[in-house]
Amino acid sequence: MDTVFYQLLTSRQVTLVNMIIGAVAFVLLLILLFGRNSRDERGRKIIGKASIAALIGCAFSATVLSHYMQQLAEPHGGILMIDAYLAVNAIQLVYNITVLIEIAGILVLKRRE
């Protein structure tokens, strides 16, 4: 399973897809942040709560992914092999997870409040 995940994260095509997902999520987040509903106190309160959840998600995903990437990058008898695509995908994954948590938090809180 680790070798499949390593091959997946070191693929250039996965890097491209990962960056496209990140760009689309970023544009969606900007629309949610600067939309008409986000200008009042209620909208800012929702954005604040979602941002706290995204910060916690970022810290958790960065911690878990960094420890897993260490194990993943040692396929050759304990020699650390960091591939550029592996590093880019790891950073992009943390970013994507953070933005998607922020978007989900905003959408869920808008429906609740």
Buried (B, 14 or more C-beta within 10 A) or exposed (E): EEEEEBEEBBBEEBBEEBBEBBEEBBEBBEEBBEEEEBEEEEBEEBBEBBBEBBEEBBEBBBEEBEEEBEEBBBEEEEEEEEBEBBBBBBBBBBBBBBBBBBBBBBBBBBEEE
